Amino acid sequence: MVDHSFADLTLAALYDSINPWGPDDDFYLNLVRSADSVLDVGCGTGRLLARAASDGHPGRLTGLDPAAAMLVQARRRAPGVEWLLGDLTTRLWQGDFDLVVMTGHAFQVLLGDEELRGALRAVRSALGDGGRFVFETRNPGARAWETWTPDRVREVTDADGRVVRVWHEVADEPSGDRVTFTETFDSPGWPRRHTGRATLRFLTPGSLTGFLAEAGLRVEEQYGNWDRRPLTRTSPEIITVATPSE
């Protein structure tokens, strides 16, 4: 795993360079603009809510993330937004939000069935009447992990102008609906390279619908890409809009 004394803040500062603003951010920003109160679960560096705030969003914007280093970046860019350290198991809301979002494939880090059920129950509790929960997960039918190979290296520049090389590699053969991989960062100016290991869960549309229903949420819409094209067997994304069912 990465060296937390150095890597957490350094890699958090690189996050937006590695993951530049794209069509997914535009998709979510349009939703945020139309909601009075928004909870961004796994908000990361906070760029979604920060953009909404800079555009003059008049309502409540709350970002929640378990990584303190990410919230350092978020607080710097938008001190007026409510940034909270923790996850859905450490906070309790009752109908506080019109919109709850999970962006950046954050939904896929919920690995266990009970962990997932607990998170979805918390989302349901946080939603007010007529509220919406919107999130995306990679479609297992597209088999995105097959492109996570060390020959596909990306280069970004850090705040000091140093080039940082980033690549991914699947660590083991996929096990059921779970894929474990490593993410490596390396730069000539660093004392050592930094490698983290993570596992993601790739749920099918049917499984997603089942877990949502257990938590009192129903699927209102599902898309296969950010232009809202219909979901197909090999669409890259499963973008889900869910609403309270009771």
Secondary structure, 3 states (H helix, E strand, C coil): CCCCCCHHHHHHHHHHHHCCCCHHHHHHHHHHHCCCEEEEECCCCCHHHHHHHHCCCCCEEEEEECCHHHHHHHHHHCCCCEEEECCCCCCCCCCCEEEEEECCCHHHHCCCHHHHHHHHHHHHHHEEEEEEEEEEEECHHHCHHHHCCCCCCEEEECCCCCEEEEEEEECCCCECCEEEEEEEEECCCCCCCEEEEEEEECCCHHHHHHHHHHCCEEEEEEECCCCCCECCCCCCEEEEEEEECC
